[in-house]
Amino acid sequence: MQIEDAITSYQYEKGKSSAVIDVRACTKPTVKLWFRGVRSSKFRHVYGLPVKREKCYDNVPITRNAHDSNFCAVNPKFVAIVTEVAGGGAFLVLPIEKTGRLDFNCGKVTGHRGPVLDVKWNPFNDNIIASCSDDCTIKLWYIPDGGLGNNLTEWLMDLHGHKRRVGYIEWHPTAENVLVSASFDYLMIIWDVGKGAALNVIDCHTDVIYCMSFNRDGSRIATTSKDKKLRIIDPRTGVVISEGICHAGTRSSKVAYLGSSGRLVTTGFSRYSDRQIACWNENNLSQPLMIETVDSSSGILFPYFDQDTNVLFLAGKGDGNIRYYEIVNEAPWIHFLSQYLSGSPQRGLGFMPKRGCDVTQCEVFRFYKLHTARGMCEPISMIVPRKSDQFQDDLYPDTAAPIPAVSAADWFNGVNRPPVLMSMKTGVTVHTYKPKVFKPNESTQKTDSNYRVKLAFLSRETIPDYRPLDVVNKVSQKKSEMSKNMINTNKKNTSKNAKNKSCSNGSINSLGKNKVNGIDETDQKLVQIIVPSSDEEETQIIKSNNCNNTMLPENEKNHKTTTNQTTKFQQIQQMFGNMVKEGNDNLSEDILTLKLNVKDENEESPKNEYQLQRAYSRQCEELKLLRKQLASRDRRIQDLEAYVATLQAQVQQRRL
C-alpha cells in the first residue's frame, strides 16, 4: 500500500491521472544480477583453531631454503619436515602424537648429498615417503611404526634419470607405485617405483616447471612453468592436450585440479605484481572463466583444494592469513568465504588427508604451519561450527581410501578408474600397515663383505720391521730351501694312507729328534699354530706339514715385510727359539698348546689420559654399531613375523 500511495501522490503532483498502477505487471530484468552481499553457505562460518603450545612440534630446525615448496608432508601416522643441515640434505619424521619440545639428537632421514627440496607421503602406504633433492635423485624411504630411533641412511629405492636438481614430486591419486617428478632440466619423468624404472619421459616444456597437479582419476596432469603457460598433458603419452597463457607476471604460479569437474584453479602474479586467482576449463585454456586480484603482496600463493567439501584454501609464503573460498558449478565459479588471521608468518604448510581429520569436532581440513621466526610446526584445524554431536553427513561424504584402484601396469596400458571411496561415519582414523619385505640384493651383500674386510684390515695395528736387508735375504733363502724340501718329500709319498700315517705318527717324534737341528728340519714337519681371530673370537688352526701340496711363493715374504706385517715364518722362528732356550723336552705338548695372539702382543696398554680416552671412544663406537645391528635385526624379525601372520590369515580365509 505504501508503494501505491507513493505512485498516486507522484502522479497527482505531475497533474496526471490518479489511477492506481499494478506493480506486479511491471517487466522484470531478463539478466540475473550477481548479488555481492551475504550468500547462504554451510561453510560461511568456517574458522581456524590453532592448538595449544604443548600440542605443537617445537624446537624443529626448519630449512631456510628459498625453493617454493611446502617443506612439510603429513599423513595419519607421521609428519615430515625438511630441516636445515650443514652438509647434504635431511628431513625429520615424527609420529603424529609426539608433540612438544623436540630432542636435538632425534633421528633424521639423512641420505641425500644435497638439500632436500620436496617430500611426499605415499597415499596407499603410510610408512613410505618419497623425497627429491638437489643431488638430482629421488629416494624412497621406509619409516617403521613408532618413528626413527637413529638416523636413517638406507633407502628402499634410488631413482636416477634427471640431469639437474629435482624440484617437485607428486604421487598418482589412484594407481599404485606411480610417481611423477619434475626437474630443472625441463623434464618430467613418470616412475614405476615398484620396479625402479621410468615409464615415460615428458619433454614438452621449454622452461622451468613450477607446479604439477593430477585430476581426480589421474588421466591428466596440469603444469605451470616459467614460460607463463598452463598445460594439460596426458601423462602416459606426453601429448599436450591444451595449453594457454596463465598469468602475465614473471614470478612463480601454481595450479590445482578442482576434483572431477573438469576445471582448474591457478594462482600467480599480474603484470604489475598483483597476486591473482583464476579459474579455467581444461578443454579451453585460451581464456579463463574468471580472474580476480587478491592483493599486492609478494609471497607465492599455494592452492589447497578439498574435493569433498569443494572448499579452496589459499595460503602465501610469508603471510599470516589463510583465505578460503567455495567452488560452485556456475558463474562466478568462486565465492570468497572468510580468512584465518594470525600474527606469525608461515614458511610452508602441510595438510592432513581427510581420513585423518577429527569428525567429532566437525574438522574439515587441518594445516601444519611451519613458522618462519621460530622453529615450530603448529597444527591449525578448520572447523565448521555445529551444535549437534552426531555425525554430519553433509560435511563428510565418502572420501578417498588408502587403497589403489589400479596397478601401475594397467594404468600405463590405458585403464582409468576413480579412487576407491570409504565412509568416515565410524569416526576412526584409518591407518595403513604394510610391512617392508626384505629382499637381499647380491650386489649389496658383496659390497658389505668388502667393506667388512677393509675395516678389519684397517683396524689392525701395523708393526714396523727394522731388520737389516742381510737378515731378510737369509730368511728368504731358508724359506726357498724349505719349499724345495717340501716338494721333494711330497714326490716320495706314494699313497694317501702312507701320507696320513706319516702325518699323524711320525711328525711329533721327528720334531723331538730334530729339536737341536733348528728351523730348517722342524719346519718340514707338523707345526700347529692356533691364532685367535679379533672379529669372531674363534681359533683358526693353521697346519703346515709335508702332507700339504700347497707351496708358498718365494716373494711372499718380501710383500709382507713391505707392508709391515709379521709372517708365519717369524712366528715359528720365535716359538722354536724360545723352546730351545728353555730346554723343554715335551715339544709335542708345547706345540699343540701354544697360542700366538698377534694382536694382543702388538698392542700397547694405554699409558696416558689421551690414549685412555681414545680407547674408550673406540669401544663406545663399537657398542653403538652392535646396538644398531641388533635393532635392525629385531625390526626385520618383527616385520617378517607380521608378514607371515598376514599370509597365514589369507590362507585360512581361502580354505574357509
HELIX and SHEET records of a PDB file:
HELIX    1   1 GLN A    2  GLU A   13  1                                  12    
HELIX    2   2 VAL A   23  ALA A   25  5                                   3    
HELIX    3   3 ARG A   53  LYS A   55  5                                   3    
HELIX    4   4 LYS A  354  GLY A  356  5                                   3    
HELIX    5   5 VAL A  359  GLN A  361  5                                   3    
HELIX    6   6 ALA A  408  PHE A  412  1                                   5    
HELIX    7   7 GLU A  442  SER A  459  1                                  18    
HELIX    8   8 LEU A  469  LYS A  492  1                                  24    
HELIX    9   9 LYS A  496  SER A  504  1                                   9    
HELIX   10  10 GLY A  506  LYS A  513  1                                   8    
HELIX   11  11 ILE A  519  THR A  522  1                                   4    
HELIX   12  12 GLU A  556  THR A  562  1                                   7    
HELIX   13  13 LYS A  568  GLU A  582  1                                  15    
HELIX   14  14 LEU A  587  THR A  593  1                                   7    
HELIX   15  15 VAL A  598  ASN A  602  1                                   5    
HELIX   16  16 GLU A  609  ARG A  655  1                                  47    
SHEET    1   A 4 TYR A  47  PRO A  50  0                                        
SHEET    2   A 4 MET A 376  ILE A 383 -1                                        
SHEET    3   A 4 TYR A  57  ASP A  58 -1                                        
SHEET    4   A 4 GLY A 100  ARG A 101  1                                        
SHEET    1   B 4 TYR A  47  PRO A  50  0                                        
SHEET    2   B 4 MET A 376  ILE A 383 -1                                        
SHEET    3   B 4 GLU A 363  HIS A 371 -1                                        
SHEET    4   B 4 GLN A 346  PHE A 351 -1                                        
SHEET    1   C 4 CYS A  72  VAL A  74  0                                        
SHEET    2   C 4 PHE A  78  VAL A  82 -1                                        
SHEET    3   C 4 GLY A  89  PRO A  95 -1                                        
SHEET    4   C 4 LYS A 108  HIS A 112 -1                                        
SHEET    1   D 4 VAL A 116  TRP A 121  0                                        
SHEET    2   D 4 ILE A 128  SER A 133 -1                                        
SHEET    3   D 4 THR A 137  TYR A 142 -1                                        
SHEET    4   D 4 MET A 157  HIS A 160 -1                                        
SHEET    1   E 4 VAL A 166  TRP A 171  0                                        
SHEET    2   E 4 VAL A 178  SER A 183 -1                                        
SHEET    3   E 4 MET A 188  ASP A 192 -1                                        
SHEET    4   E 4 ALA A 197  ILE A 202 -1                                        
SHEET    1   F 4 ILE A 209  PHE A 214  0                                        
SHEET    2   F 4 ILE A 221  SER A 225 -1                                        
SHEET    3   F 4 LYS A 229  ILE A 233 -1                                        
SHEET    4   F 4 VAL A 240  ILE A 245 -1                                        
SHEET    1   G 4 LYS A 254  TYR A 257  0                                        
SHEET    2   G 4 ARG A 263  PHE A 269 -1                                        
SHEET    3   G 4 ARG A 275  ASN A 281 -1                                        
SHEET    4   G 4 MET A 290  ASP A 295 -1                                        
SHEET    1   H 4 LEU A 301  ASP A 306  0                                        
SHEET    2   H 4 VAL A 311  GLY A 316 -1                                        
SHEET    3   H 4 ILE A 322  ILE A 327 -1                                        
SHEET    4   H 4 ILE A 334  TYR A 340 -1                                        
SHEET    1   I 2 THR A 399  ALA A 400  0                                        
SHEET    2   I 2 LEU A 421  MET A 422 -1                                        
SHEET    1   J 2 VAL A 527  PRO A 532  0                                        
SHEET    2   J 2 THR A 539  SER A 544 -1                                        
END                                                                             
